[in-house]
Amino acid sequence: MTIRAVLSILLITFPFFALVLCGYVAARRALLPQAAIPGLNTFVLYFALPCMLYRFGASTPIGQLLDGSLIAVYLLCALIMVGFTIAVSRGPRIGWNDASFGALVAAFPNTGFMGVPLLVALLGAAAAGPAIVAISIDLIITSSLCIALSRLDGADEHGAARAFRRALRGVVLNPMPWAIGLGGIASALDISLPTPVAATVGLMADAASPVALFTIGAVLARAQMNTSTPAHPRDYMPVVLIKLVVHPLLVGLLGLMAIQLGLPLDRFALTVLVLVAALPSASNVSLLAERFGADNGRIARIIMLSTVLAFFSFSAAVRFLL
């Protein structure tokens, strides 16, 4: 790997991670009050990101959003990741609740807040389609499955069923799947928004990337400041390694196997999926863990370490694949 090649990658990836650091420092130094962080989250989740996802969905051919081979490979990898992480995590100190959210943080990359804008910057607008497919699977299936599994600590099947229904309700109320769906419909029917509306959506979409990255840093800082329970590295370091190493390797290997078996999986789309899997853990899992009574300190440490280490591991994955 030449110095010029490394610098060319860092020129693209560095600003994204630098914005995360800015948000972290702002929250740690109280330049950004903790009370303001939920407002930033609300803006990103309910306004900016849906507009960005709608715009990418509307500009992506519908065939890419409904690519059966792509969906099958990524979904199978997500299910394997969940099962494998729970199997290696669950024990005397870690029950179903903590193991399930550890599995979610291992299988759910930060595709919405970080991945889509970063991958588009690296690979062009064509990278948005496979990334949107990954977001949809993680938001609808992976999250719902892990939340349902988290209720098995009491061996209460009804509790798991209630948790699953609650997770599905969360999916219904989450604007991101709706934005993706509406964008797909607009793409399929070749519908264009009226010019003033399109300009408004464009302004919101342009704000998504910087505000989302800054918010990730602030959320990580808040989680660290509010976590006082000590934890042993063996409780969280394996999950960090699973996320950053096992996940992209699994996606790449299963994708190549699918191609060898004759599935019509585009190699460019597979490259995007591998880079999606190489992203750090999704920061919103910390909020879910807190809501369902899991060890949020452990989850926050996994997200924090995966984000810090991904600056190096993700850049290495880019250099290897491109």
C-alpha positions, 0 to 999 in steps of 0.5 A, spaced: 500 500 500 503 506 497 502 512 501 499 516 496 493 510 496 493 511 503 492 519 503 487 518 497 482 514 502 483 518 508 482 525 504 475 522 503 474 518 510 477 523 515 472 528 514 466 524 516 470 521 522 473 528 524 465 530 524 464 525 529 470 527 533 467 534 533 461 532 536 464 528 541 468 534 544 463 539 544 459 534 548 464 532 553 466 540 554 459 542 555 459 546 549 453 542 547 449 541 553 446 534 554 439 537 553 440 539 546 442 532 544 435 529 543 433 535 539 439 534 534 437 526 534 430 528 532 432 533 527 436 527 524 431 522 525 425 525 523 427 530 518 434 530 515 435 523 514 428 521 511 429 526 506 436 524 504 433 517 503 427 519 499 432 523 495 437 517 494 431 512 493 427 516 488 434 516 484 435 509 484 432 504 479 427 500 483 430 494 480 436 495 485 432 496 491 428 490 490 434 485 488 432 479 491 440 476 491 442 482 495 437 482 500 438 474 501 445 475 502 445 481 507 439 478 511 442 471 511 449 474 514 444 478 519 441 472 522 448 469 522 451 475 526 445 475 531 446 467 532 453 467 533 454 473 537 449 471 542 452 464 542 459 467 544 456 472 549 451 469 553 453 466 559 453 467 567 454 475 567 450 476 560 443 474 559 438 474 553 437 481 554 444 483 554 446 478 549 441 480 544 443 487 544 450 485 543 448 481 537 444 487 535 450 492 535 454 487 532 450 486 526 447 493 525 452 498 522 451 505 522 449 505 515 444 511 516 447 516 520 454 515 517 454 509 511 450 512 506 453 519 505 460 516 506 459 510 501 456 515 496 462 520 497 467 514 496 463 510 490 458 515 487 451 515 487 450 508 485 452 505 492 446 508 495 441 502 492 445 497 496 446 501 502 438 502 502 437 495 502 441 494 508 438 499 512 431 496 510 433 489 513 436 492 519 431 497 521 425 492 520 428 485 521 434 485 525 432 490 530 425 486 531 428 480 532 433 482 537 428 486 541 424 479 541 430 475 543 431 480 549 425 478 552 427 471 553 430 472 560 424 470 563 422 464 559 416 468 557 414 467 550 408 472 551 413 477 553 417 475 547 411 476 543 409 483 546 416 485 545 416 483 537 410 487 537 413 493 540 419 492 535 414 492 529 410 498 532 417 502 532 418 500 525 412 503 523 413 509 527 420 510 524 420 515 518 426 512 515 423 505 512 417 510 510 422 515 506 425 509 503 418 506 501 416 512 498 422 514 494 422 507 491 415 508 489 417 515 486 422 511 482 418 506 480 412 511 477 418 516 475 414 521 479 418 528 481 416 532 486 414 539 485 420 544 484 419 548 491 418 541 495 424 538 491 428 544 493 426 543 501 427 536 501 434 537 498 436 542 503 434 537 508 438 532 505 444 536 504 444 537 512 443 530 514 450 528 513 454 533 517 448 533 523 448 526 523 455 525 524 456 531 529 450 527 533 453 521 533 459 524 537 455 527 541 451 521 543 457 517 544 460 522 549 453 522 553 453 515 553 460 515 556 459 520 561 453 517 564 456 510 564 459 509 571 459 501 571 465 498 570 466 493 565 471 487 563 474 488 556 472 480 555 464 483 555 465 488 550 471 487 546 469 480 542 463 484 540 467 490 537 472 485 533 466 481 531 463 487 528 469 490 525 472 483 522 467 478 522 461 481 519 465 484 513 468 477 512 462 474 512 458 478 507 464 478 503 465 470 503 457 469 503 456 474 497 462 470 493 459 463 494 452 466 492 456 468 485 459 462 484 452 458 485 449 462 480 445 468 483 445 474 479 449 478 485 452 484 482 460 485 484 459 492 485 453 491 490 457 486 493 463 491 494 458 496 497 455 491 502 462 489 505 463 496 506 457 497 509 458 491 514 465 494 515 462 500 518 462 501 526 456 499 530 449 503 529 449 509 535 441 508 536 442 501 539 444 505 545 437 508 545 434 501 544 438 498 550 436 503 555 429 503 553 429 495 554 433 495 560 439 492 557 446 494 560 447 500 556 454 502 559 456 495 555 453 497 549 456 504 549 463 502 550 462 497 543 459 503 539 465 507 542 470 503 540 468 500 534 467 507 531 474 509 533 477 503 530 473 503 524 477 509 522 483 504 521 479 498 519 474 501 514 480 505 511 483 498 510 477 495 507 476 500 502 484 500 500 483 492 499 476 492 495 477 498 491 
